């Protein structure tokens, strides 16, 4: 169980670094007089989106094999990467 917690933490932590969410949180924090309110609001938002992700993942695993889900995830990430590359050339 601790291995799953640590690997999930590491993956999500690294994925969020420099993400739009982090940048938006920094901007809100810079504008706000209450850093705690920004922290609590951002934390609650991340908790809510994580709950949605876990519930959707639990639902999806019942109908799609893990192998197929890995393939689909890889294709989606490659597609997003290509879109990002195309946008940076403009």
Phi and psi restraints in degrees (range 20) as a CNS / XPLOR table:
assign (resid 1 and name C) (resid 2 and name N)
       (resid 2 and name CA) (resid 2 and name C) 1.0 -65.6 20.0 2
assign (resid 2 and name N) (resid 2 and name CA)
       (resid 2 and name C) (resid 3 and name N) 1.0 -33.4 20.0 2
assign (resid 2 and name C) (resid 3 and name N)
       (resid 3 and name CA) (resid 3 and name C) 1.0 -62.9 20.0 2
assign (resid 3 and name N) (resid 3 and name CA)
       (resid 3 and name C) (resid 4 and name N) 1.0 -41.6 20.0 2
assign (resid 3 and name C) (resid 4 and name N)
       (resid 4 and name CA) (resid 4 and name C) 1.0 -65.8 20.0 2
assign (resid 4 and name N) (resid 4 and name CA)
       (resid 4 and name C) (resid 5 and name N) 1.0 -42.6 20.0 2
assign (resid 4 and name C) (resid 5 and name N)
       (resid 5 and name CA) (resid 5 and name C) 1.0 -61.7 20.0 2
assign (resid 5 and name N) (resid 5 and name CA)
       (resid 5 and name C) (resid 6 and name N) 1.0 -47.7 20.0 2
assign (resid 5 and name C) (resid 6 and name N)
       (resid 6 and name CA) (resid 6 and name C) 1.0 -66.4 20.0 2
assign (resid 6 and name N) (resid 6 and name CA)
       (resid 6 and name C) (resid 7 and name N) 1.0 -42.2 20.0 2
assign (resid 6 and name C) (resid 7 and name N)
       (resid 7 and name CA) (resid 7 and name C) 1.0 -67.8 20.0 2
assign (resid 7 and name N) (resid 7 and name CA)
       (resid 7 and name C) (resid 8 and name N) 1.0 -38.5 20.0 2
assign (resid 7 and name C) (resid 8 and name N)
       (resid 8 and name CA) (resid 8 and name C) 1.0 -64.9 20.0 2
assign (resid 8 and name N) (resid 8 and name CA)
       (resid 8 and name C) (resid 9 and name N) 1.0 -44.6 20.0 2
assign (resid 8 and name C) (resid 9 and name N)
       (resid 9 and name CA) (resid 9 and name C) 1.0 -57.3 20.0 2
assign (resid 9 and name N) (resid 9 and name CA)
       (resid 9 and name C) (resid 10 and name N) 1.0 -49.0 20.0 2
assign (resid 9 and name C) (resid 10 and name N)
       (resid 10 and name CA) (resid 10 and name C) 1.0 -62.5 20.0 2
assign (resid 10 and name N) (resid 10 and name CA)
       (resid 10 and name C) (resid 11 and name N) 1.0 -45.1 20.0 2
assign (resid 10 and name C) (resid 11 and name N)
       (resid 11 and name CA) (resid 11 and name C) 1.0 -63.7 20.0 2
assign (resid 11 and name N) (resid 11 and name CA)
       (resid 11 and name C) (resid 12 and name N) 1.0 -48.1 20.0 2
assign (resid 11 and name C) (resid 12 and name N)
       (resid 12 and name CA) (resid 12 and name C) 1.0 -67.8 20.0 2
assign (resid 12 and name N) (resid 12 and name CA)
       (resid 12 and name C) (resid 13 and name N) 1.0 -41.3 20.0 2
assign (resid 12 and name C) (resid 13 and name N)
       (resid 13 and name CA) (resid 13 and name C) 1.0 -59.5 20.0 2
assign (resid 13 and name N) (resid 13 and name CA)
       (resid 13 and name C) (resid 14 and name N) 1.0 -48.7 20.0 2
assign (resid 13 and name C) (resid 14 and name N)
       (resid 14 and name CA) (resid 14 and name C) 1.0 -67.0 20.0 2
assign (resid 14 and name N) (resid 14 and name CA)
       (resid 14 and name C) (resid 15 and name N) 1.0 -36.2 20.0 2
assign (resid 14 and name C) (resid 15 and name N)
       (resid 15 and name CA) (resid 15 and name C) 1.0 -67.3 20.0 2
assign (resid 15 and name N) (resid 15 and name CA)
       (resid 15 and name C) (resid 16 and name N) 1.0 -31.7 20.0 2
assign (resid 15 and name C) (resid 16 and name N)
       (resid 16 and name CA) (resid 16 and name C) 1.0 -83.4 20.0 2
assign (resid 16 and name N) (resid 16 and name CA)
       (resid 16 and name C) (resid 17 and name N) 1.0 -19.5 20.0 2
assign (resid 16 and name C) (resid 17 and name N)
       (resid 17 and name CA) (resid 17 and name C) 1.0 -62.1 20.0 2
assign (resid 17 and name N) (resid 17 and name CA)
       (resid 17 and name C) (resid 18 and name N) 1.0 124.1 20.0 2
assign (resid 17 and name C) (resid 18 and name N)
       (resid 18 and name CA) (resid 18 and name C) 1.0 72.8 20.0 2
assign (resid 18 and name N) (resid 18 and name CA)
       (resid 18 and name C) (resid 19 and name N) 1.0 8.1 20.0 2
assign (resid 18 and name C) (resid 19 and name N)
       (resid 19 and name CA) (resid 19 and name C) 1.0 -74.7 20.0 2
assign (resid 19 and name N) (resid 19 and name CA)
       (resid 19 and name C) (resid 20 and name N) 1.0 163.2 20.0 2
assign (resid 19 and name C) (resid 20 and name N)
       (resid 20 and name CA) (resid 20 and name C) 1.0 -56.5 20.0 2
assign (resid 20 and name N) (resid 20 and name CA)
       (resid 20 and name C) (resid 21 and name N) 1.0 -35.8 20.0 2
assign (resid 20 and name C) (resid 21 and name N)
       (resid 21 and name CA) (resid 21 and name C) 1.0 -63.0 20.0 2
assign (resid 21 and name N) (resid 21 and name CA)
       (resid 21 and name C) (resid 22 and name N) 1.0 -45.1 20.0 2
assign (resid 21 and name C) (resid 22 and name N)
       (resid 22 and name CA) (resid 22 and name C) 1.0 -66.5 20.0 2
assign (resid 22 and name N) (resid 22 and name CA)
       (resid 22 and name C) (resid 23 and name N) 1.0 -41.5 20.0 2
assign (resid 22 and name C) (resid 23 and name N)
       (resid 23 and name CA) (resid 23 and name C) 1.0 -63.9 20.0 2
assign (resid 23 and name N) (resid 23 and name CA)
       (resid 23 and name C) (resid 24 and name N) 1.0 -41.1 20.0 2
assign (resid 23 and name C) (resid 24 and name N)
       (resid 24 and name CA) (resid 24 and name C) 1.0 -64.0 20.0 2
assign (resid 24 and name N) (resid 24 and name CA)
       (resid 24 and name C) (resid 25 and name N) 1.0 -40.3 20.0 2
assign (resid 24 and name C) (resid 25 and name N)
       (resid 25 and name CA) (resid 25 and name C) 1.0 -64.2 20.0 2
assign (resid 25 and name N) (resid 25 and name CA)
       (resid 25 and name C) (resid 26 and name N) 1.0 -41.0 20.0 2
assign (resid 25 and name C) (resid 26 and name N)
       (resid 26 and name CA) (resid 26 and name C) 1.0 -63.0 20.0 2
assign (resid 26 and name N) (resid 26 and name CA)
       (resid 26 and name C) (resid 27 and name N) 1.0 -41.2 20.0 2
assign (resid 26 and name C) (resid 27 and name N)
       (resid 27 and name CA) (resid 27 and name C) 1.0 -64.1 20.0 2
assign (resid 27 and name N) (resid 27 and name CA)
       (resid 27 and name C) (resid 28 and name N) 1.0 -45.8 20.0 2
assign (resid 27 and name C) (resid 28 and name N)
       (resid 28 and name CA) (resid 28 and name C) 1.0 -62.8 20.0 2
assign (resid 28 and name N) (resid 28 and name CA)
       (resid 28 and name C) (resid 29 and name N) 1.0 -39.5 20.0 2
assign (resid 28 and name C) (resid 29 and name N)
       (resid 29 and name CA) (resid 29 and name C) 1.0 -65.7 20.0 2
assign (resid 29 and name N) (resid 29 and name CA)
       (resid 29 and name C) (resid 30 and name N) 1.0 -37.6 20.0 2
assign (resid 29 and name C) (resid 30 and name N)
       (resid 30 and name CA) (resid 30 and name C) 1.0 -66.5 20.0 2
assign (resid 30 and name N) (resid 30 and name CA)
       (resid 30 and name C) (resid 31 and name N) 1.0 -32.9 20.0 2
assign (resid 30 and name C) (resid 31 and name N)
       (resid 31 and name CA) (resid 31 and name C) 1.0 -84.5 20.0 2
assign (resid 31 and name N) (resid 31 and name CA)
       (resid 31 and name C) (resid 32 and name N) 1.0 -23.1 20.0 2
assign (resid 31 and name C) (resid 32 and name N)
       (resid 32 and name CA) (resid 32 and name C) 1.0 -91.1 20.0 2
assign (resid 32 and name N) (resid 32 and name CA)
       (resid 32 and name C) (resid 33 and name N) 1.0 149.9 20.0 2
assign (resid 32 and name C) (resid 33 and name N)
       (resid 33 and name CA) (resid 33 and name C) 1.0 -88.7 20.0 2
assign (resid 33 and name N) (resid 33 and name CA)
       (resid 33 and name C) (resid 34 and name N) 1.0 -16.2 20.0 2
assign (resid 33 and name C) (resid 34 and name N)
       (resid 34 and name CA) (resid 34 and name C) 1.0 -112.6 20.0 2
assign (resid 34 and name N) (resid 34 and name CA)
       (resid 34 and name C) (resid 35 and name N) 1.0 93.5 20.0 2
assign (resid 34 and name C) (resid 35 and name N)
       (resid 35 and name CA) (resid 35 and name C) 1.0 -64.4 20.0 2
assign (resid 35 and name N) (resid 35 and name CA)
       (resid 35 and name C) (resid 36 and name N) 1.0 -34.4 20.0 2
assign (resid 35 and name C) (resid 36 and name N)
       (resid 36 and name CA) (resid 36 and name C) 1.0 -63.1 20.0 2
assign (resid 36 and name N) (resid 36 and name CA)
       (resid 36 and name C) (resid 37 and name N) 1.0 -40.2 20.0 2
assign (resid 36 and name C) (resid 37 and name N)
       (resid 37 and name CA) (resid 37 and name C) 1.0 -63.5 20.0 2
assign (resid 37 and name N) (resid 37 and name CA)
       (resid 37 and name C) (resid 38 and name N) 1.0 -41.0 20.0 2
assign (resid 37 and name C) (resid 38 and name N)
       (resid 38 and name CA) (resid 38 and name C) 1.0 -64.6 20.0 2
assign (resid 38 and name N) (resid 38 and name CA)
       (resid 38 and name C) (resid 39 and name N) 1.0 -44.3 20.0 2
assign (resid 38 and name C) (resid 39 and name N)
       (resid 39 and name CA) (resid 39 and name C) 1.0 -59.8 20.0 2
assign (resid 39 and name N) (resid 39 and name CA)
       (resid 39 and name C) (resid 40 and name N) 1.0 -48.1 20.0 2
assign (resid 39 and name C) (resid 40 and name N)
       (resid 40 and name CA) (resid 40 and name C) 1.0 -64.8 20.0 2
assign (resid 40 and name N) (resid 40 and name CA)
       (resid 40 and name C) (resid 41 and name N) 1.0 -41.8 20.0 2
assign (resid 40 and name C) (resid 41 and name N)
       (resid 41 and name CA) (resid 41 and name C) 1.0 -64.1 20.0 2
assign (resid 41 and name N) (resid 41 and name CA)
       (resid 41 and name C) (resid 42 and name N) 1.0 -45.0 20.0 2
assign (resid 41 and name C) (resid 42 and name N)
       (resid 42 and name CA) (resid 42 and name C) 1.0 -66.1 20.0 2
assign (resid 42 and name N) (resid 42 and name CA)
       (resid 42 and name C) (resid 43 and name N) 1.0 -40.4 20.0 2
assign (resid 42 and name C) (resid 43 and name N)
       (resid 43 and name CA) (resid 43 and name C) 1.0 -64.2 20.0 2
assign (resid 43 and name N) (resid 43 and name CA)
       (resid 43 and name C) (resid 44 and name N) 1.0 -43.7 20.0 2
assign (resid 43 and name C) (resid 44 and name N)
       (resid 44 and name CA) (resid 44 and name C) 1.0 -63.3 20.0 2
assign (resid 44 and name N) (resid 44 and name CA)
       (resid 44 and name C) (resid 45 and name N) 1.0 -39.8 20.0 2
assign (resid 44 and name C) (resid 45 and name N)
       (resid 45 and name CA) (resid 45 and name C) 1.0 -63.6 20.0 2
assign (resid 45 and name N) (resid 45 and name CA)
       (resid 45 and name C) (resid 46 and name N) 1.0 -42.9 20.0 2
assign (resid 45 and name C) (resid 46 and name N)
       (resid 46 and name CA) (resid 46 and name C) 1.0 -66.2 20.0 2
assign (resid 46 and name N) (resid 46 and name CA)
       (resid 46 and name C) (resid 47 and name N) 1.0 -38.2 20.0 2
assign (resid 46 and name C) (resid 47 and name N)
       (resid 47 and name CA) (resid 47 and name C) 1.0 -62.1 20.0 2
assign (resid 47 and name N) (resid 47 and name CA)
       (resid 47 and name C) (resid 48 and name N) 1.0 -44.6 20.0 2
assign (resid 47 and name C) (resid 48 and name N)
       (resid 48 and name CA) (resid 48 and name C) 1.0 -64.6 20.0 2
assign (resid 48 and name N) (resid 48 and name CA)
       (resid 48 and name C) (resid 49 and name N) 1.0 -43.7 20.0 2
assign (resid 48 and name C) (resid 49 and name N)
       (resid 49 and name CA) (resid 49 and name C) 1.0 -68.4 20.0 2
assign (resid 49 and name N) (resid 49 and name CA)
       (resid 49 and name C) (resid 50 and name N) 1.0 -32.1 20.0 2
assign (resid 49 and name C) (resid 50 and name N)
       (resid 50 and name CA) (resid 50 and name C) 1.0 -67.7 20.0 2
assign (resid 50 and name N) (resid 50 and name CA)
       (resid 50 and name C) (resid 51 and name N) 1.0 -40.6 20.0 2
assign (resid 50 and name C) (resid 51 and name N)
       (resid 51 and name CA) (resid 51 and name C) 1.0 -60.2 20.0 2
assign (resid 51 and name N) (resid 51 and name CA)
       (resid 51 and name C) (resid 52 and name N) 1.0 -43.7 20.0 2
assign (resid 51 and name C) (resid 52 and name N)
       (resid 52 and name CA) (resid 52 and name C) 1.0 -60.9 20.0 2
assign (resid 52 and name N) (resid 52 and name CA)
       (resid 52 and name C) (resid 53 and name N) 1.0 -44.5 20.0 2
assign (resid 52 and name C) (resid 53 and name N)
       (resid 53 and name CA) (resid 53 and name C) 1.0 -61.7 20.0 2
assign (resid 53 and name N) (resid 53 and name CA)
       (resid 53 and name C) (resid 54 and name N) 1.0 -43.5 20.0 2
assign (resid 53 and name C) (resid 54 and name N)
       (resid 54 and name CA) (resid 54 and name C) 1.0 -66.1 20.0 2
assign (resid 54 and name N) (resid 54 and name CA)
       (resid 54 and name C) (resid 55 and name N) 1.0 -43.6 20.0 2
assign (resid 54 and name C) (resid 55 and name N)
       (resid 55 and name CA) (resid 55 and name C) 1.0 -65.2 20.0 2
assign (resid 55 and name N) (resid 55 and name CA)
       (resid 55 and name C) (resid 56 and name N) 1.0 -43.1 20.0 2
assign (resid 55 and name C) (resid 56 and name N)
       (resid 56 and name CA) (resid 56 and name C) 1.0 -64.3 20.0 2
assign (resid 56 and name N) (resid 56 and name CA)
       (resid 56 and name C) (resid 57 and name N) 1.0 -42.1 20.0 2
assign (resid 56 and name C) (resid 57 and name N)
       (resid 57 and name CA) (resid 57 and name C) 1.0 -62.1 20.0 2
assign (resid 57 and name N) (resid 57 and name CA)
       (resid 57 and name C) (resid 58 and name N) 1.0 -40.2 20.0 2
assign (resid 57 and name C) (resid 58 and name N)
       (resid 58 and name CA) (resid 58 and name C) 1.0 -64.3 20.0 2
assign (resid 58 and name N) (resid 58 and name CA)
       (resid 58 and name C) (resid 59 and name N) 1.0 -39.4 20.0 2
assign (resid 58 and name C) (resid 59 and name N)
       (resid 59 and name CA) (resid 59 and name C) 1.0 -68.3 20.0 2
assign (resid 59 and name N) (resid 59 and name CA)
       (resid 59 and name C) (resid 60 and name N) 1.0 -45.5 20.0 2
assign (resid 59 and name C) (resid 60 and name N)
       (resid 60 and name CA) (resid 60 and name C) 1.0 -64.9 20.0 2
assign (resid 60 and name N) (resid 60 and name CA)
       (resid 60 and name C) (resid 61 and name N) 1.0 -38.6 20.0 2
assign (resid 60 and name C) (resid 61 and name N)
       (resid 61 and name CA) (resid 61 and name C) 1.0 -63.7 20.0 2
assign (resid 61 and name N) (resid 61 and name CA)
       (resid 61 and name C) (resid 62 and name N) 1.0 -20.8 20.0 2
assign (resid 61 and name C) (resid 62 and name N)
       (resid 62 and name CA) (resid 62 and name C) 1.0 -73.2 20.0 2
assign (resid 62 and name N) (resid 62 and name CA)
       (resid 62 and name C) (resid 63 and name N) 1.0 -23.4 20.0 2
assign (resid 62 and name C) (resid 63 and name N)
       (resid 63 and name CA) (resid 63 and name C) 1.0 -115.8 20.0 2
assign (resid 63 and name N) (resid 63 and name CA)
       (resid 63 and name C) (resid 64 and name N) 1.0 -16.5 20.0 2
assign (resid 63 and name C) (resid 64 and name N)
       (resid 64 and name CA) (resid 64 and name C) 1.0 -127.5 20.0 2
assign (resid 64 and name N) (resid 64 and name CA)
       (resid 64 and name C) (resid 65 and name N) 1.0 132.9 20.0 2
assign (resid 64 and name C) (resid 65 and name N)
       (resid 65 and name CA) (resid 65 and name C) 1.0 -66.8 20.0 2
assign (resid 65 and name N) (resid 65 and name CA)
       (resid 65 and name C) (resid 66 and name N) 1.0 155.5 20.0 2
assign (resid 65 and name C) (resid 66 and name N)
       (resid 66 and name CA) (resid 66 and name C) 1.0 -62.1 20.0 2
assign (resid 66 and name N) (resid 66 and name CA)
       (resid 66 and name C) (resid 67 and name N) 1.0 -37.1 20.0 2
assign (resid 66 and name C) (resid 67 and name N)
       (resid 67 and name CA) (resid 67 and name C) 1.0 -63.1 20.0 2
assign (resid 67 and name N) (resid 67 and name CA)
       (resid 67 and name C) (resid 68 and name N) 1.0 -47.3 20.0 2
assign (resid 67 and name C) (resid 68 and name N)
       (resid 68 and name CA) (resid 68 and name C) 1.0 -65.0 20.0 2
assign (resid 68 and name N) (resid 68 and name CA)
       (resid 68 and name C) (resid 69 and name N) 1.0 -38.1 20.0 2
assign (resid 68 and name C) (resid 69 and name N)
       (resid 69 and name CA) (resid 69 and name C) 1.0 -64.2 20.0 2
assign (resid 69 and name N) (resid 69 and name CA)
       (resid 69 and name C) (resid 70 and name N) 1.0 -39.2 20.0 2
assign (resid 69 and name C) (resid 70 and name N)
       (resid 70 and name CA) (resid 70 and name C) 1.0 -62.4 20.0 2
assign (resid 70 and name N) (resid 70 and name CA)
       (resid 70 and name C) (resid 71 and name N) 1.0 -42.5 20.0 2
assign (resid 70 and name C) (resid 71 and name N)
       (resid 71 and name CA) (resid 71 and name C) 1.0 -63.9 20.0 2
assign (resid 71 and name N) (resid 71 and name CA)
       (resid 71 and name C) (resid 72 and name N) 1.0 -46.1 20.0 2
assign (resid 71 and name C) (resid 72 and name N)
       (resid 72 and name CA) (resid 72 and name C) 1.0 -61.4 20.0 2
assign (resid 72 and name N) (resid 72 and name CA)
       (resid 72 and name C) (resid 73 and name N) 1.0 -44.6 20.0 2
assign (resid 72 and name C) (resid 73 and name N)
       (resid 73 and name CA) (resid 73 and name C) 1.0 -60.4 20.0 2
assign (resid 73 and name N) (resid 73 and name CA)
       (resid 73 and name C) (resid 74 and name N) 1.0 -44.3 20.0 2
assign (resid 73 and name C) (resid 74 and name N)
       (resid 74 and name CA) (resid 74 and name C) 1.0 -61.9 20.0 2
assign (resid 74 and name N) (resid 74 and name CA)
       (resid 74 and name C) (resid 75 and name N) 1.0 -43.5 20.0 2
assign (resid 74 and name C) (resid 75 and name N)
       (resid 75 and name CA) (resid 75 and name C) 1.0 -63.3 20.0 2
assign (resid 75 and name N) (resid 75 and name CA)
       (resid 75 and name C) (resid 76 and name N) 1.0 -42.3 20.0 2
assign (resid 75 and name C) (resid 76 and name N)
       (resid 76 and name CA) (resid 76 and name C) 1.0 -63.8 20.0 2
assign (resid 76 and name N) (resid 76 and name CA)
       (resid 76 and name C) (resid 77 and name N) 1.0 -44.0 20.0 2
assign (resid 76 and name C) (resid 77 and name N)
       (resid 77 and name CA) (resid 77 and name C) 1.0 -64.6 20.0 2
assign (resid 77 and name N) (resid 77 and name CA)
       (resid 77 and name C) (resid 78 and name N) 1.0 -40.2 20.0 2
assign (resid 77 and name C) (resid 78 and name N)
       (resid 78 and name CA) (resid 78 and name C) 1.0 -62.9 20.0 2
assign (resid 78 and name N) (resid 78 and name CA)
       (resid 78 and name C) (resid 79 and name N) 1.0 -43.8 20.0 2
assign (resid 78 and name C) (resid 79 and name N)
       (resid 79 and name CA) (resid 79 and name C) 1.0 -60.2 20.0 2
assign (resid 79 and name N) (resid 79 and name CA)
       (resid 79 and name C) (resid 80 and name N) 1.0 -45.4 20.0 2
assign (resid 79 and name C) (resid 80 and name N)
       (resid 80 and name CA) (resid 80 and name C) 1.0 -63.0 20.0 2
assign (resid 80 and name N) (resid 80 and name CA)
       (resid 80 and name C) (resid 81 and name N) 1.0 -41.1 20.0 2
assign (resid 80 and name C) (resid 81 and name N)
       (resid 81 and name CA) (resid 81 and name C) 1.0 -61.0 20.0 2
assign (resid 81 and name N) (resid 81 and name CA)
       (resid 81 and name C) (resid 82 and name N) 1.0 -41.9 20.0 2
assign (resid 81 and name C) (resid 82 and name N)
       (resid 82 and name CA) (resid 82 and name C) 1.0 -63.3 20.0 2
assign (resid 82 and name N) (resid 82 and name CA)
       (resid 82 and name C) (resid 83 and name N) 1.0 -43.4 20.0 2
assign (resid 82 and name C) (resid 83 and name N)
       (resid 83 and name CA) (resid 83 and name C) 1.0 -59.9 20.0 2
assign (resid 83 and name N) (resid 83 and name CA)
       (resid 83 and name C) (resid 84 and name N) 1.0 -41.6 20.0 2
assign (resid 83 and name C) (resid 84 and name N)
       (resid 84 and name CA) (resid 84 and name C) 1.0 -64.2 20.0 2
assign (resid 84 and name N) (resid 84 and name CA)
       (resid 84 and name C) (resid 85 and name N) 1.0 -43.8 20.0 2
assign (resid 84 and name C) (resid 85 and name N)
       (resid 85 and name CA) (resid 85 and name C) 1.0 -61.5 20.0 2
assign (resid 85 and name N) (resid 85 and name CA)
       (resid 85 and name C) (resid 86 and name N) 1.0 -41.5 20.0 2
assign (resid 85 and name C) (resid 86 and name N)
       (resid 86 and name CA) (resid 86 and name C) 1.0 -63.8 20.0 2
assign (resid 86 and name N) (resid 86 and name CA)
       (resid 86 and name C) (resid 87 and name N) 1.0 -42.2 20.0 2
assign (resid 86 and name C) (resid 87 and name N)
       (resid 87 and name CA) (resid 87 and name C) 1.0 -67.1 20.0 2
assign (resid 87 and name N) (resid 87 and name CA)
       (resid 87 and name C) (resid 88 and name N) 1.0 -32.7 20.0 2
assign (resid 87 and name C) (resid 88 and name N)
       (resid 88 and name CA) (resid 88 and name C) 1.0 -73.9 20.0 2
assign (resid 88 and name N) (resid 88 and name CA)
       (resid 88 and name C) (resid 89 and name N) 1.0 -19.5 20.0 2
assign (resid 88 and name C) (resid 89 and name N)
       (resid 89 and name CA) (resid 89 and name C) 1.0 -79.4 20.0 2
assign (resid 89 and name N) (resid 89 and name CA)
       (resid 89 and name C) (resid 90 and name N) 1.0 -16.8 20.0 2
